[in-house]
Amino acid sequence: MKDLRIVFMGTPDFAVGILDALLKADKNIVGVITAPDRPAGRGRKLNESAVKKYANEHDLTVLQPTNLKDATFLSELKALQANLQIIVAFRMLPKVVWQMPEYGTFNLHASLLPEYRGAAPINWAIINGERTTGATTFFIDEKIDTGAIILQEEIAILKEDTAGTLHDKLMLLGADSVLKTVERIANGNFETTIQPNDQDLKLAHKIHKNTCEINWNWPMEQIYNFIRGLSPYPASWTTLYNDNETTLLKIYASEMIGDTHHLKNGSLVFDKKEIKVAVENGFINLKEIQLQGKRKMDVKDVLNGLKLSKNAYVS
């Protein structure tokens, strides 16, 4: 069995779950690479990445390069004498970095590659109404998420799953996949599978605010999947028109109600306890929402302080 010296690279909470699993399995983490501290909030206070916070709590060596080709960083990375690098939710690496360790550099991706290559695989799998997704480990090459697959494990997407719940499930599955991959590399008893180069693959491009706006003319199930696929972050949104006022409205949770009606899509049906949005073949019943400038709340609580006109609608 090979004696592995591992450098771990990652930034968000998802990566923390994998790093934690490696440490609890007594893997030798000789260094952690994460994003530089960035100003955040009104005070522009420097904010540390989730991975950095975790690494510091566990007395791990941390490097935070702004330029992955910088000579000083490359020298510091080489000095760690790692023979394996593990990447989880980091950024694209230059060849000089991913080729450095003797046993290679592998990445964990939260999809069943080659489907959903890109920055937001968890969101897009739900938005597109997939019934399954998974975790894939693969050796890094020159392109994004295209390298030879080492291991792949599948998980069901439940009808009630959101991006948040699926994130947590895939973090656990991903930790298991990474540990299995490390064991296979240590034992030298693994085979890789070259990814097919299919032109019709579904991609998981980065999500921006303008791509989170709900189109109430979509089919009911598409709207439902869109809302849960963007919950809790960055959240789907729409504009509420209430008399002469317009307000940005974020939607975090909803349910589908099949029904026949003759209302225009986007019309609101409401009482003191619920708000339903008319859509094709039914209604989207809003469960958890956030009005601009307010906190996220159950619809019933929002209605205690919100007076809707009979002609209110969303668009």
C-alpha positions as CSV (number, residue, x, y, z in Angstrom):
1,M,0.0,0.0,0.0
2,K,1.3,3.4,-0.9
3,D,2.1,6.0,1.8
4,L,0.0,8.9,0.7
5,R,0.7,12.5,1.5
6,I,-2.4,14.5,0.5
7,V,-2.9,18.1,-0.4
8,F,-6.6,19.1,-0.3
9,M,-8.0,22.0,-2.3
10,G,-11.5,23.5,-1.7
11,T,-13.4,26.5,-0.6
12,P,-17.1,26.1,0.4
13,D,-19.0,24.1,3.1
14,F,-19.4,21.2,0.6
15,A,-15.6,20.8,0.6
16,V,-15.5,21.0,4.4
17,G,-17.6,17.8,4.6
18,I,-15.1,15.9,2.5
19,L,-12.0,17.2,4.3
20,D,-13.6,16.3,7.6
21,A,-14.2,12.7,6.4
22,L,-10.5,12.4,5.3
23,L,-9.2,13.6,8.7
24,K,-11.6,11.3,10.6
25,A,-10.3,8.4,8.5
26,D,-6.7,9.4,9.5
27,K,-5.6,10.3,6.1
28,N,-2.4,12.3,6.0
29,I,-3.3,15.8,4.9
30,V,-0.1,17.7,4.5
31,G,-1.6,21.0,3.3
32,V,-4.8,22.7,2.4
33,I,-5.2,25.2,-0.5
34,T,-8.2,27.5,-0.5
35,A,-9.4,30.9,-1.8
36,P,-7.9,34.2,-0.4
37,D,-9.9,36.0,2.2
38,R,-12.4,38.3,0.6
39,P,-14.2,41.5,1.9
40,A,-17.9,40.9,2.6
41,G,-20.8,42.7,4.2
42,R,-21.4,46.4,4.8
43,G,-18.2,46.8,6.8
44,R,-16.2,45.0,4.1
45,K,-14.6,42.8,6.7
46,L,-12.3,40.1,5.4
47,N,-14.2,36.8,5.2
48,E,-12.4,33.5,5.4
49,S,-13.5,30.5,3.4
50,A,-15.3,27.6,5.2
51,V,-12.4,25.4,4.3
52,K,-9.8,27.8,5.8
53,K,-11.8,28.1,9.1
54,Y,-12.0,24.3,9.4
55,A,-8.3,23.8,8.5
56,N,-7.2,26.4,11.1
57,E,-9.3,24.7,13.7
58,H,-7.5,21.5,13.0
59,D,-4.0,23.0,12.8
60,L,-3.5,22.2,9.1
61,T,-1.1,24.1,6.9
62,V,-3.1,26.6,4.7
63,L,-2.0,28.3,1.5
64,Q,-4.2,30.9,-0.2
65,P,-2.8,31.8,-3.6
66,T,-4.3,34.5,-5.7
67,N,-2.4,33.2,-8.7
68,L,-2.0,29.4,-9.1
69,K,1.0,29.9,-11.4
70,D,2.9,32.2,-9.1
71,A,6.4,31.0,-8.5
72,T,6.3,31.5,-4.7
73,F,3.1,29.5,-4.4
74,L,4.4,26.7,-6.7
75,S,7.5,26.5,-4.5
76,E,5.5,26.3,-1.3
77,L,3.2,23.7,-2.8
78,K,6.2,21.6,-3.9
79,A,7.7,21.9,-0.4
80,L,4.7,20.1,1.0
81,Q,5.9,16.9,-0.8
82,A,2.4,15.7,-1.6
83,N,2.1,12.7,-3.8
84,L,-1.7,13.0,-4.2
85,Q,-4.0,16.1,-4.6
86,I,-7.8,16.1,-4.0
87,I,-9.9,18.9,-5.4
88,V,-13.5,19.6,-4.2
89,A,-15.3,22.8,-5.3
90,F,-12.2,24.8,-6.0
91,R,-11.2,26.4,-9.3
92,M,-9.6,25.3,-12.5
93,L,-6.0,24.3,-12.0
94,P,-3.0,25.0,-14.3
95,K,-1.2,22.0,-15.7
96,V,1.9,22.7,-13.6
97,V,-0.2,22.2,-10.4
98,W,-2.3,19.2,-11.3
99,Q,0.6,17.3,-12.8
100,M,2.8,17.9,-9.7
101,P,2.0,14.9,-7.5
102,E,3.3,11.4,-8.3
103,Y,-0.1,9.7,-8.0
104,G,-2.1,12.5,-9.7
105,T,-4.8,15.0,-8.9
106,F,-8.4,13.9,-8.7
107,N,-11.6,15.9,-8.4
108,L,-15.0,15.2,-6.8
109,H,-17.9,16.4,-8.9
110,A,-21.5,16.3,-7.6
111,S,-23.1,14.7,-10.7
112,L,-23.0,11.6,-12.8
113,L,-20.4,12.8,-15.3
114,P,-20.3,13.4,-18.2
115,E,-23.8,14.9,-17.4
116,Y,-23.9,18.3,-15.6
117,R,-20.3,19.4,-16.1
118,G,-20.0,22.9,-14.7
119,A,-20.4,25.1,-11.6
120,A,-23.9,24.2,-10.4
121,P,-24.7,20.5,-10.9
122,I,-26.9,20.2,-7.8
123,N,-29.1,23.1,-8.8
124,W,-29.5,22.1,-12.4
125,A,-30.3,18.4,-11.7
126,I,-33.3,19.5,-9.7
127,I,-34.3,22.3,-12.0
128,N,-34.4,19.8,-14.9
129,G,-36.5,17.3,-13.0
130,E,-33.9,14.6,-12.8
131,R,-34.8,11.5,-10.7
132,T,-31.2,10.5,-10.0
133,T,-27.8,12.2,-9.6
134,G,-24.6,11.2,-7.9
135,A,-20.9,11.8,-7.1
136,T,-18.0,11.2,-9.5
137,T,-14.3,11.2,-8.8
138,F,-12.0,11.7,-11.8
139,F,-8.4,12.6,-12.6
140,I,-8.0,16.2,-13.7
141,D,-7.0,17.0,-17.3
142,E,-6.7,20.2,-19.4
143,K,-10.5,20.8,-19.6
144,I,-13.3,21.2,-17.0
145,D,-14.8,18.0,-15.6
146,T,-13.7,15.9,-18.6
147,G,-11.0,13.6,-17.1
148,A,-10.9,9.9,-16.7
149,I,-13.5,8.6,-14.2
150,I,-12.2,6.6,-11.2
151,L,-15.4,6.0,-9.3
152,Q,-19.1,6.9,-9.6
153,E,-21.9,6.5,-7.1
154,E,-25.6,7.2,-7.6
155,I,-28.3,8.7,-5.4
156,A,-32.1,9.3,-5.9
157,I,-33.5,12.8,-6.1
158,L,-36.8,12.9,-4.1
159,K,-39.7,14.9,-5.2
160,E,-39.4,17.1,-2.1
161,D,-35.6,17.6,-2.3
162,T,-34.3,21.1,-2.6
163,A,-30.8,22.2,-3.6
164,G,-30.1,22.4,0.1
165,T,-31.2,18.9,1.1
166,L,-29.5,17.4,-2.0
167,H,-26.3,19.3,-1.2
168,D,-26.1,17.7,2.2
169,K,-26.9,14.2,0.8
170,L,-24.2,14.5,-1.9
171,M,-21.7,15.8,0.6
172,L,-22.1,12.5,2.5
173,L,-22.0,10.5,-0.6
174,G,-19.1,12.5,-1.9
175,A,-17.1,11.9,1.3
176,D,-17.7,8.1,0.9
177,S,-16.6,8.3,-2.8
178,V,-13.4,10.2,-2.0
179,L,-12.4,7.8,0.7
180,K,-13.0,4.8,-1.6
181,T,-11.0,6.6,-4.3
182,V,-8.1,7.3,-1.9
183,E,-8.1,3.6,-0.9
184,R,-8.0,2.4,-4.5
185,I,-5.2,4.8,-5.3
186,A,-3.3,3.7,-2.2
187,N,-3.7,0.0,-3.2
188,G,-3.1,0.6,-6.9
189,N,-6.1,-1.6,-7.8
190,F,-8.3,0.7,-9.9
191,E,-9.3,1.2,-13.5
192,T,-10.4,4.5,-15.1
193,T,-13.1,5.1,-17.6
194,I,-12.7,7.7,-20.4
195,Q,-15.7,10.1,-20.5
196,P,-17.7,10.1,-23.8
197,N,-17.5,13.3,-25.8
198,D,-21.3,13.7,-26.4
199,Q,-22.5,16.9,-27.9
200,D,-26.0,16.6,-26.3
201,L,-24.9,16.6,-22.7
202,K,-26.8,18.6,-20.1
203,L,-24.5,21.3,-18.6
204,A,-24.5,23.0,-15.2
205,H,-23.5,26.5,-16.0
206,K,-23.0,29.1,-13.3
207,I,-26.3,30.6,-12.0
208,H,-26.8,34.4,-12.0
209,K,-29.6,36.5,-10.6
210,N,-31.2,37.1,-14.0
211,T,-31.5,33.3,-14.5
212,C,-33.4,32.9,-11.2
213,E,-36.5,34.8,-12.3
214,I,-39.7,32.6,-12.5
215,N,-41.7,32.5,-15.8
216,W,-45.3,31.8,-14.7
217,N,-46.1,30.6,-18.2
218,W,-43.9,27.5,-17.7
219,P,-45.7,24.2,-17.0
220,M,-46.6,23.8,-13.3
221,E,-44.0,21.1,-12.6
222,Q,-41.2,23.0,-14.3
223,I,-41.9,26.0,-12.0
224,Y,-42.0,23.7,-8.9
225,N,-38.7,22.2,-9.9
226,F,-37.2,25.6,-10.6
227,I,-38.1,26.9,-7.1
228,R,-36.7,23.9,-5.2
229,G,-33.7,23.7,-7.4
230,L,-32.7,27.3,-6.4
231,S,-33.6,26.9,-2.7
232,P,-32.1,28.0,-0.3
233,Y,-29.5,29.7,-2.5
234,P,-29.6,31.8,-4.5
235,A,-33.4,31.6,-4.5
236,S,-35.9,32.0,-7.3
237,W,-37.7,35.3,-7.5
238,T,-40.5,37.1,-9.1
239,T,-42.1,40.6,-9.0
240,L,-45.2,41.2,-6.9
241,Y,-47.5,43.8,-8.3
242,N,-49.8,45.1,-5.5
243,D,-51.9,48.1,-6.5
244,N,-49.4,50.7,-7.5
245,E,-46.5,49.1,-5.7
246,T,-44.0,46.6,-7.0
247,T,-41.8,44.4,-4.7
248,L,-39.2,41.7,-5.3
249,L,-40.4,38.4,-3.9
250,K,-38.1,35.4,-3.3
251,I,-39.7,32.0,-3.1
252,Y,-38.0,29.2,-1.1
253,A,-40.7,26.5,-0.8
254,S,-44.0,25.7,-2.6
255,E,-46.3,22.9,-3.6
256,M,-48.2,22.0,-6.7
257,I,-52.0,21.9,-6.7
258,G,-53.6,20.5,-9.9
259,D,-56.9,22.2,-10.6
260,T,-59.0,23.6,-13.5
261,H,-59.4,27.4,-13.6
262,H,-59.7,30.2,-16.0
263,L,-57.4,32.7,-14.4
264,K,-54.5,34.4,-16.1
265,N,-51.1,32.9,-15.3
266,G,-49.6,34.8,-12.4
267,S,-52.9,35.8,-10.8
268,L,-53.1,35.4,-7.1
269,V,-55.7,33.5,-5.1
270,F,-55.3,34.2,-1.4
271,D,-56.9,34.3,2.1
272,K,-55.5,34.9,5.6
273,K,-53.4,31.7,5.5
274,E,-52.1,31.1,2.0
275,I,-51.2,32.5,-1.4
276,K,-51.7,30.5,-4.6
277,V,-50.3,31.6,-8.0
278,A,-52.4,30.6,-11.0
279,V,-50.4,28.6,-13.6
280,E,-51.2,26.2,-16.4
281,N,-53.4,23.3,-15.1
282,G,-53.3,24.4,-11.5
283,F,-51.7,26.5,-8.8
284,I,-48.3,27.0,-7.2
285,N,-49.0,27.3,-3.5
286,L,-46.4,29.5,-1.9
287,K,-45.1,28.1,1.4
288,E,-42.0,30.1,2.3
289,I,-41.2,33.5,0.9
290,Q,-39.2,36.7,1.4
291,L,-40.3,40.2,0.6
292,Q,-37.6,42.7,-0.4
293,G,-36.0,44.1,2.7
294,K,-37.6,41.5,5.0
295,R,-36.5,38.2,6.4
296,K,-37.6,34.8,5.0
297,M,-40.9,33.7,6.5
298,D,-43.8,31.2,6.2
299,V,-46.5,32.7,4.0
300,K,-49.0,32.7,6.9
301,D,-46.7,35.0,8.9
302,V,-46.1,37.2,5.9
303,L,-49.9,37.7,5.4
304,N,-50.2,39.0,9.0
305,G,-48.4,42.2,7.9
306,L,-49.1,42.3,4.1
307,K,-52.3,43.6,2.6
308,L,-52.9,42.3,-0.9
309,S,-55.3,43.9,-3.3
310,K,-57.8,41.8,-5.1
311,N,-56.0,42.4,-8.4
312,A,-52.5,41.6,-7.1
313,Y,-50.4,39.4,-9.3
314,V,-46.9,38.2,-10.0
315,S,-44.9,38.4,-13.2
